[in-house]
Amino acid sequence: MKLQACLAIFSIGILFSGGPAEAQQNRPRNAGRVDLSIPQVDKKDIICFALYTVDHGILKLTAQLYPIADGDSKTVRLEIEKAGKWVEVAKSTVIERGWTAPFRVENWDDSQAYKYRVLHGTEATYKGTIRKNPTDKDEIIVAGFTGNSIQPVHGGDISRQDIIDNVNRIDADVLFFSGDQVYDHNRHYAAWLKFGRDFGAIIKDRPTICLPDDHDAGQPNLWGESGKISTLSGAADGGYSQPGIYVQEVERAQTSHLPDAVDPHKIGQGIGVYFTNLNWGNIDFAILEDRKFKTGPAGRVPKQGPRPDHIQNPDYNPASVDVPGAILLGERQLKFIDQWAQDWQDADMKIALSQTIFCGGAHIHGSANGRLHADMDSNGWPQSGRNRALAVLRKAFAFHIAGDQHLATIFHHGIEEYRDAVWSFCVPSIANLYLRWWEPLQPGENREPGSPEYTGDQLDGFANKVTNYAAANPEKKPAGNLLNTRAAGYGIVRLNTKTRQITMECWPRNVDITDPAAQQYPGWPRTISQFDNYNPPSWGKLGELTFDVESPVVQLVDAATNEILYTVRANGRTFTAGAPKGKTFIVKAGKNAADTVIVEKAMVGSEPKSVSLK
């Protein structure tokens, strides 16, 4: 490696790891940016915040520390309160690049809550609560966030206290930060500490899922392409702009507390993989990485604008960019989702979490006259990869929550026909750096009565079938309130395991969401059924099945091809399966797994049947 490159990587490593405090404080700052110098803290305050999850008897917690002085201990301890006494359950050695202390505790009893404290030295104590698994609750509340811009011009320097207050008011069960927690491309560590100071008060007391996205990794857009090194400005050739050691520390800080990766084999530059699932409150969350394996467009698709990833020619042929070999989720993740879709142990509902949604979710970018026909940074491209992802997610009737688009939307996705796949909710940005609008040139078809013209059946810029139900478009000339005129906010998703209903809420900033007079963005709230996530309009119904056990797992298999169409847990003792017309199916069922054939030749319109599974 050339000397200049080695020095550059070394400098980035020092910058990122914290380095000497004076080096951080004396670094030149860009005009108009929030001060990201790392504050000098007393030894008693050396622990900034902590994130955790609990899954299948394993607690994983990552403590985030400020830089530790030379000569001070690098050991951090985790204690829980039992019977009025503090008991040590784990120790961790601080990883100096990024100053994180990851803990793992097996055989964790999630049937009760525990107070915990993280200790360093003789003075530093950080306290929180490890919650009990809320399996006794009918409604699990997920608070979803994205786009944590810190720039004053976008309202990013406004306090996050309104978010803290509202999360506590509704007592959210899970926090989901879908990406861009950090908006500084060279100082993730310093910006991550600020994120912790802003949100630590709610993160410390409930399971939190963070997915690092492009800005977290230090670049404007990200097509990870399995860890290759990007050489183009904008990174449209695929890969990472920052060195692998930088990306590794970003992911260690933001994801090392997640449940163990299901397929942990590393990619290029030693970068890890974290896609996995979390079961909490009988909700099974698939945690996806929709940037890490995705192919970059530069040099692979016909250029249709000034940038390789932007198509400005509305007359282009969408099929021309769906090139062979272009990858979205990749085989490893698709295999995981397929297995996850069939596993309903301790699960009533399935939720997919990723950085962004599976379509081009905006028509206008950046400014009110910035119409862009198609954006390859969205998951609408490549179309074949998009369709494969949706096809496997709908097998689980999985509802999809994501962010990234700087624009809150609700879409019902289609593959072969409109509305034959899953629903998605893209949550709004915490503070909106880059404005977007959903504004098709033609009114949507099959709109609901009284709904805006931008709703209804549409084709996105890649000719993907989408049905829009809501879009929190910002004002065309944002002024005054820098947050709400720019359509900033966050999403709340209520998952009712008793009724199997999913309610989406989209809230602006700085309102009390428990106030009956508080208004959500137009189009919200909206409630759907879990079973709406795979209910194509062209399908019919098989005969009703009646079981002698409560809510068994049911699976539908194509009798001709042996392909599994879907697996789902029934709600109650009856289930009427939807299915394509004119085909024959095998129906399987069981208390916790679909392991028994109960109907060998089922068709649309077949006779009802009573089934014994005892």
C-alpha positions in Angstrom: 0.0 0.0 0.0 1.3 3.5 -0.8 2.5 5.6 2.1 -0.2 8.3 1.4 -3.0 5.7 1.6 -1.6 4.3 4.9 -1.4 7.7 6.4 -4.9 8.5 5.3 -6.3 5.4 6.8 -4.4 6.0 10.0 -5.8 9.5 10.2 -9.3 8.3 9.7 -8.8 5.7 12.4 -7.6 8.3 14.9 -10.4 10.6 14.0 -13.0 7.9 14.4 -11.7 6.2 17.5 -11.7 9.4 19.5 -7.9 9.9 19.6 -6.6 12.4 22.0 -9.3 14.8 23.3 -7.4 17.8 22.2 -7.1 16.5 18.7 -10.9 16.2 18.5 -11.5 19.7 20.0 -9.0 21.4 17.7 -10.2 19.9 14.5 -11.4 22.5 12.0 -15.2 22.6 11.8 -17.4 23.2 8.8 -19.3 26.5 8.8 -23.0 26.1 9.9 -22.5 22.7 11.4 -23.3 21.6 14.9 -20.3 21.4 17.2 -19.2 17.7 17.3 -16.2 18.2 19.5 -16.1 15.4 22.1 -16.7 17.0 25.5 -14.3 16.5 28.4 -16.3 14.5 31.0 -15.5 13.6 34.6 -14.6 10.0 35.3 -18.0 9.4 36.9 -19.7 10.3 33.5 -17.4 8.2 31.3 -20.3 6.0 30.2 -22.4 7.8 27.7 -25.3 5.4 27.0 -26.2 1.7 26.6 -28.3 -0.3 24.1 -29.7 -3.8 24.5 -31.9 -6.5 23.1 -33.1 -9.8 24.6 -33.9 -12.8 22.4 -34.4 -16.4 23.2 -32.7 -16.2 26.6 -29.7 -14.1 25.5 -29.2 -10.5 26.7 -26.8 -8.5 24.6 -25.9 -5.0 25.7 -23.4 -2.5 24.4 -22.1 0.3 26.6 -20.8 3.3 24.8 -18.1 5.2 26.5 -16.2 8.5 26.1 -12.4 8.1 25.5 -10.7 6.5 28.5 -7.5 8.2 29.7 -4.2 6.4 29.4 -3.6 4.3 32.4 -7.2 3.9 33.4 -8.9 0.5 33.5 -10.4 -0.8 30.3 -12.7 -3.2 32.2 -16.5 -2.5 32.4 -18.9 -4.4 34.6 -22.6 -5.2 34.2 -24.7 -5.8 37.3 -28.4 -6.5 37.8 -30.5 -6.0 40.9 -31.8 -9.2 42.5 -33.5 -9.4 45.8 -32.4 -5.9 46.7 -28.7 -6.6 46.0 -26.5 -5.8 43.0 -25.1 -8.9 41.3 -22.4 -8.9 38.7 -23.5 -10.9 35.6 -20.7 -10.0 33.1 -17.5 -8.1 32.4 -16.3 -6.6 29.2 -13.0 -5.1 27.9 -13.5 -1.8 26.2 -12.7 -1.9 22.4 -10.6 1.3 22.1 -11.5 2.0 18.4 -14.9 3.5 19.2 -14.8 2.9 22.9 -17.5 0.3 23.1 -18.0 -2.4 25.7 -20.2 -5.3 24.4 -21.8 -7.7 26.9 -23.4 -11.1 26.3 -25.4 -12.9 29.1 -26.9 -16.3 28.4 -29.7 -18.1 30.2 -31.4 -14.8 30.7 -34.8 -14.9 32.4 -37.0 -12.6 30.3 -40.1 -13.3 32.4 -39.3 -10.4 34.7 -37.7 -7.0 34.5 -34.4 -6.2 36.1 -32.7 -3.0 36.9 -29.2 -2.9 35.6 -26.1 -0.8 36.0 -22.9 -0.5 34.0 -19.8 0.3 36.0 -16.4 1.6 35.2 -13.6 2.2 37.7 -14.7 3.3 41.1 -16.9 6.3 40.1 -18.8 5.7 36.8 -22.3 4.2 37.0 -25.0 4.1 34.3 -28.4 2.7 35.1 -31.4 1.4 33.2 -34.0 -1.3 33.0 -34.0 -4.6 31.1 -37.7 -5.1 30.4 -39.6 -8.3 30.8 -40.7 -9.9 27.5 -44.2 -8.4 27.0 -45.8 -11.7 26.0 -48.8 -10.9 28.2 -49.6 -7.7 26.3 -52.2 -7.6 23.5 -50.6 -4.6 21.8 -46.9 -4.1 21.1 -45.8 -0.6 20.3 -42.9 0.1 18.0 -41.5 3.7 17.7 -39.8 4.2 14.3 -37.2 6.8 13.4 -34.9 7.8 10.6 -32.9 10.7 9.3 -31.4 12.3 12.4 -30.0 15.4 10.7 -28.2 17.7 13.1 -27.9 20.7 10.8 -29.4 23.9 12.2 -30.7 25.0 8.7 -33.0 22.0 8.7 -34.1 22.2 12.4 -31.6 19.5 13.3 -30.3 21.4 16.3 -33.8 21.5 17.9 -34.0 19.5 21.1 -35.3 15.8 20.8 -37.0 16.2 24.2 -40.5 16.0 22.5 -39.6 12.6 21.1 -38.3 11.4 24.5 -41.5 12.6 26.2 -43.8 11.0 23.7 -42.0 7.6 23.7 -42.4 7.6 27.5 -46.1 8.8 27.3 -47.0 5.8 25.2 -44.4 3.5 26.8 -43.2 2.1 23.5 -42.0 -1.5 23.7 -39.4 -1.4 21.0 -37.4 1.5 19.4 -36.4 1.2 15.7 -33.8 3.5 14.2 -33.7 2.6 10.5 -30.7 4.6 9.5 -28.8 7.8 9.3 -28.5 8.1 13.1 -25.3 9.9 12.2 -24.9 12.5 9.5 -21.2 13.3 9.7 -19.2 11.4 7.2 -15.8 11.4 9.0 -16.7 11.6 12.7 -19.0 8.8 13.4 -17.8 8.4 17.0 -18.3 12.0 18.0 -21.7 12.1 16.3 -22.7 8.8 17.8 -22.0 10.2 21.3 -24.3 13.1 20.5 -27.0 10.6 19.4 -26.6 8.9 22.7 -26.9 12.1 24.6 -30.0 12.9 22.7 -31.8 9.5 22.9 -30.1 7.6 25.7 -32.9 8.4 28.1 -35.3 6.2 26.2 -32.8 3.7 24.8 -31.6 2.6 28.2 -34.9 1.2 29.2 -36.2 -0.8 26.2 -35.0 -3.0 23.3 -33.5 -0.9 20.5 -32.8 -1.8 16.9 -30.3 0.3 15.0 -29.6 -0.2 11.3 -26.6 1.9 10.1 -27.3 3.3 6.6 -25.2 5.3 4.1 -24.6 8.4 6.2 -23.7 6.4 9.2 -21.1 4.6 7.1 -19.7 7.9 5.9 -21.1 8.3 2.4 -24.1 9.9 0.6 -25.5 6.7 -0.8 -24.6 3.1 -0.3 -24.5 0.1 -2.6 -22.4 -2.2 -0.4 -21.6 -4.8 -3.0 -20.3 -7.3 -0.4 -17.6 -5.0 1.0 -15.7 -3.8 -2.1 -13.9 -0.5 -2.1 -15.7 2.3 -3.9 -13.6 4.6 -6.1 -16.2 7.0 -7.5 -17.5 10.2 -5.9 -21.0 9.3 -4.7 -20.0 5.6 -4.6 -22.4 4.5 -7.4 -19.8 2.0 -8.5 -20.7 0.0 -5.4 -18.8 -0.6 -2.2 -17.6 1.6 0.7 -16.0 5.0 0.5 -14.5 4.8 4.0 -11.9 2.1 4.9 -13.2 -1.2 6.2 -12.0 -0.5 9.8 -14.2 2.6 9.8 -17.3 0.6 8.7 -16.5 -2.1 11.2 -16.6 0.3 14.1 -19.8 1.9 12.9 -21.5 -1.5 12.9 -19.9 -2.5 16.2 -21.3 0.7 17.8 -24.7 0.4 16.3 -25.4 -3.3 16.0 -23.3 -5.4 18.4 -26.2 -5.5 20.9 -28.5 -7.1 18.3 -29.2 -10.9 18.5 -26.5 -13.0 16.9 -26.3 -12.9 13.1 -27.9 -15.9 11.5 -25.1 -16.1 8.9 -22.1 -14.3 10.3 -19.6 -14.9 7.6 -17.8 -11.6 6.9 -17.7 -9.8 3.6 -14.9 -7.8 1.9 -12.5 -5.7 4.1 -13.4 -7.7 7.1 -16.8 -6.0 7.4 -19.3 -8.0 9.4 -22.9 -9.1 8.8 -25.7 -8.6 11.3 -28.9 -9.6 9.6 -30.9 -11.6 12.1 -34.3 -11.7 13.9 -35.6 -10.6 17.2 -38.6 -12.2 18.9 -40.2 -9.8 21.4 -43.8 -9.8 22.7 -44.6 -12.7 20.3 -43.7 -10.5 17.4 -40.9 -11.8 15.2 -38.8 -9.0 13.7 -36.6 -9.8 10.7 -33.7 -7.3 10.8 -32.4 -6.9 7.3 -29.5 -5.3 5.5 -30.8 -4.0 2.2 -27.6 -1.9 1.5 -24.8 -4.4 2.2 -25.0 -6.7 -0.7 -26.7 -4.4 -3.2 -25.0 -3.9 -6.6 -23.9 -0.4 -7.6 -25.3 0.9 -10.9 -22.3 2.7 -12.4 -20.9 0.9 -15.4 -23.7 -1.7 -15.3 -26.8 0.2 -16.5 -27.3 2.7 -19.3 -26.8 6.2 -18.0 -30.0 8.2 -18.1 -28.9 11.5 -16.4 -25.9 13.4 -15.0 -25.5 10.8 -12.3 -25.2 7.0 -12.8 -28.0 6.4 -10.2 -30.5 9.1 -11.4 -32.8 8.5 -14.3 -34.2 11.8 -15.7 -35.5 10.4 -19.0 -39.2 9.5 -18.6 -39.2 7.7 -21.9 -36.5 5.2 -21.0 -37.2 1.5 -21.1 -37.3 0.3 -17.4 -36.4 -3.2 -18.5 -33.0 -1.8 -19.8 -31.8 -1.2 -16.2 -32.9 -4.6 -14.7 -29.6 -6.1 -15.8 -28.6 -9.7 -15.2 -26.5 -10.1 -12.1 -27.7 -7.0 -10.3 -28.3 -7.9 -6.6 -30.5 -6.5 -4.0 -30.7 -8.5 -0.8 -28.5 -11.4 -2.0 -28.9 -15.1 -1.7 -27.8 -15.3 2.0 -30.5 -12.9 3.2 -33.2 -14.4 0.9 -32.4 -17.8 2.3 -32.7 -16.4 5.8 -36.1 -14.7 5.1 -37.4 -17.9 3.6 -36.6 -19.9 6.7 -37.8 -17.1 9.0 -41.1 -17.1 7.1 -41.7 -20.7 8.0 -40.7 -20.6 11.6 -43.7 -19.5 13.8 -42.4 -20.7 17.2 -43.6 -18.2 19.8 -44.7 -15.8 17.1 -48.1 -14.4 16.3 -47.0 -11.8 13.7 -44.0 -11.1 11.4 -42.5 -7.7 10.9 -39.6 -6.9 8.5 -37.3 -4.0 9.4 -34.9 -2.5 6.9 -33.3 0.7 5.8 -35.6 1.6 3.0 -38.7 0.5 1.1 -39.1 -1.8 -1.9 -40.0 0.8 -4.5 -39.1 4.3 -5.8 -41.0 6.2 -3.1 -40.6 9.8 -4.4 -40.9 11.7 -7.6 -39.4 15.1 -6.6 -36.0 15.3 -4.9 -34.3 18.1 -3.2 -36.4 21.1 -4.3 -39.9 21.6 -5.6 -38.8 21.5 -9.2 -36.4 18.6 -8.9 -38.4 15.9 -10.6 -36.5 12.7 -10.9 -38.0 9.8 -12.9 -36.2 7.0 -11.0 -33.6 6.7 -8.2 -31.4 3.6 -8.1 -30.6 4.3 -4.4 -34.1 3.2 -3.7 -35.1 -0.5 -3.4 -37.2 -0.2 -6.5 -34.0 -1.2 -8.3 -33.0 -3.7 -9.4 -36.6 -4.8 -10.2 -35.9 -8.5 -10.2 -34.2 -8.3 -6.8 -37.1 -6.2 -5.5 -39.6 -8.7 -6.7 -37.7 -11.6 -5.1 -37.5 -9.8 -1.8 -41.3 -9.1 -1.8 -42.1 -12.6 -2.9 -40.3 -14.1 0.1 -41.6 -11.5 2.6 -45.2 -12.1 1.6 -44.8 -15.8 2.4 -44.8 -14.7 6.1 -47.6 -12.0 5.7 -44.8 -9.7 6.9 -45.5 -6.0 7.4 -42.5 -3.8 6.5 -41.2 -0.8 8.4 -38.3 1.3 7.0 -37.0 4.8 6.6 -34.4 6.6 4.5 -36.6 8.3 2.0 -37.0 11.6 3.9 -40.7 11.2 3.2 -43.3 9.3 5.1 -45.4 7.0 3.0 -47.7 4.0 3.1 -47.5 1.6 0.1 -49.2 -1.7 -0.7 -46.7 -3.4 -3.1 -47.5 -5.5 -6.1 -45.5 -8.0 -8.1 -47.7 -9.8 -10.7 -50.7 -7.6 -9.9 -51.5 -4.6 -7.8 -51.7 -5.3 -4.1 -50.5 -8.9 -4.2 -47.6 -8.4 -1.7 -46.8 -6.7 1.6 -47.6 -3.3 3.0 -44.8 -0.8 3.9 -44.6 2.2 6.2 -41.7 4.5 5.6 -41.4 6.7 8.7 -40.5 10.4 8.4 -37.1 11.9 9.2 -36.4 13.2 12.7 -35.1 16.4 11.1 -35.4 16.6 7.3 -32.2 17.3 5.6 -33.2 16.6 2.0 -36.8 17.1 0.9 -38.8 14.7 -1.3 -42.4 14.6 -2.6 -44.6 11.8 -3.8 -46.3 13.6 -6.7 -47.1 11.4 -9.8 -47.9 13.2 -13.0 -51.2 11.2 -13.4 -53.8 10.6 -10.7 -53.7 7.1 -9.3 -56.3 4.6 -10.3 -58.7 2.7 -7.9 -58.3 5.5 -5.3 -60.4 5.4 -2.1 -63.3 7.8 -2.2 -62.2 11.3 -1.2 -58.5 10.4 -1.2 -55.8 12.7 -2.8 -55.0 12.2 -6.5 -51.5 11.0 -5.6 -52.9 7.9 -3.9 -54.1 4.8 -5.7 -52.5 2.3 -8.1 -49.3 3.6 -9.8 -46.2 2.5 -11.5 -43.0 3.8 -9.9 -40.1 5.0 -12.1 -39.0 1.4 -12.5 -42.4 0.2 -13.6 -43.0 -1.6 -10.3 -46.6 -1.9 -9.2 -47.4 0.2 -6.1 -50.5 1.5 -4.4 -50.1 4.6 -2.4 -52.4 5.3 0.6 -50.5 8.3 2.2 -47.6 10.6 1.7 -46.5 13.3 4.2 -45.4 15.7 1.5 -43.6 18.8 2.8 -44.6 22.3 1.9 -43.2 23.5 -1.4 -41.5 26.5 0.2 -40.8 25.4 3.8 -40.6 28.3 6.1 -41.4 29.2 9.7 -41.3 25.9 11.7 -38.2 24.2 10.3 -39.4 20.8 11.5 -43.0 20.5 10.6 -43.0 22.5 7.3 -40.3 20.1 6.2 -42.6 17.1 7.3 -40.2 15.9 10.0 -41.5 13.5 12.6 -41.5 9.8 13.4 -43.8 6.7 13.1 -45.6 4.7 15.7 -46.8 1.2 14.8 -49.2 -0.6 17.1 -49.2 -4.4 16.6 -52.2 -6.1 18.2 -51.5 -9.8 18.6 -55.1 -10.5 19.7 -56.9 -8.9 16.7 -53.9 -9.2 14.4 -54.4 -5.6 13.4 -51.6 -3.2 12.5 -52.1 0.5 13.1 -49.7 3.0 11.5 -49.4 6.5 13.0 -47.3 9.4 11.6 -46.6 12.2 14.0 -45.1 15.7 13.4 -42.5 17.0 15.9 -43.3 18.9 19.0 -46.9 17.8 19.7 -48.2 15.7 22.6 -49.4 12.6 20.8 -51.6 11.6 23.7 -53.6 14.9 23.3 -56.9 14.1 21.6 -56.6 17.3 19.7 -53.1 16.5 18.2 -53.2 15.9 14.5 -51.2 13.3 12.5 -50.0 13.9 9.0 -52.8 13.5 6.4 -53.5 9.9 5.6 -52.7 8.6 9.1 -53.6 6.7 11.2 -54.3 3.7 9.1 -55.2 0.2 10.3 -54.8 -3.0 8.3 -55.0 -6.7 9.1 -51.9 -8.9 9.3 -53.5 -11.0 6.6 -53.7 -8.1 4.2 -50.0 -8.6 3.6 -50.7 -11.4 1.2 -54.2 -11.2 -0.2 -54.1 -10.6 -4.0 -57.3 -9.3 -5.5 -57.5 -12.2 -7.9 -57.4 -14.9 -5.3 -60.4 -16.9 -3.9 -60.9 -18.8 -0.7 -60.5 -22.4 0.3 -63.1 -24.0 2.6 -63.0 -22.9 6.2 -60.9 -25.0 8.5 -62.0 -25.5 12.1 -59.3 -26.7 14.7 -59.5 -28.2 18.2 -56.5 -26.1 19.3 -56.1 -22.3 19.5 -54.3 -20.5 16.7 -52.3 -23.2 15.0 -49.7 -22.6 12.3 -51.1 -23.2 8.8 -49.1 -23.7 5.6 -50.3 -23.7 2.0 -48.2 -25.8 -0.5 -48.7 -25.9 -4.3 -49.5 -29.6 -5.0 -48.0 -29.5 -8.5 -44.7 -27.8 -7.7 -44.4 -28.4 -3.9 -43.7 -24.7 -3.5 -44.7 -23.2 -0.2 -47.0 -20.3 -0.9 -47.1 -19.1 2.7 -47.0 -20.0 6.4 -48.9 -18.2 9.1 -50.4 -18.5 12.5 -54.2 -18.6 12.5 -56.1 -16.2 14.7 -58.4 -18.4 16.8 -59.8 -21.8 16.0 -60.9 -21.2 12.4 -58.9 -20.2 9.4 -60.0 -19.6 5.8 -57.0 -19.8 3.5 -56.7 -17.5 0.5 -55.4 -19.1 -2.7 -55.1 -18.7 -6.5 -58.0 -20.0 -8.5 -57.7 -23.1 -10.7 -54.9 -24.8 -8.7 -54.7 -27.6 -6.2 -53.0 -27.2 -2.8 -51.8 -29.3 0.1 -52.6 -27.7 3.5 -50.5 -28.5 6.5 -51.0 -27.4 10.1 -49.7 -27.9 13.7 -49.7 -26.3 17.1 -46.4 -24.6 16.6 -45.2 -25.8 13.3 -47.0 -26.8 10.1 -45.9 -30.4 10.3 -49.1 -32.4 9.6 -50.9 -32.7 6.3 -54.6 -32.0 6.9 -55.9 -31.6 3.4 -54.3 -33.2 0.3 -56.3 -31.7 -2.5 -57.7 -28.3 -1.6 -59.1 -25.8 -4.2 -60.8 -22.5 -4.1 -64.4 -23.3 -3.1 -63.6 -26.6 -1.4 -65.7 -27.9 1.4 -65.2 -26.7 5.1 -63.4 -29.2 7.3 -62.9 -29.8 11.0 -59.3 -30.8 12.0 -58.0 -32.4 15.1 -54.4 -31.5 16.1 -54.4 -32.8 19.7 
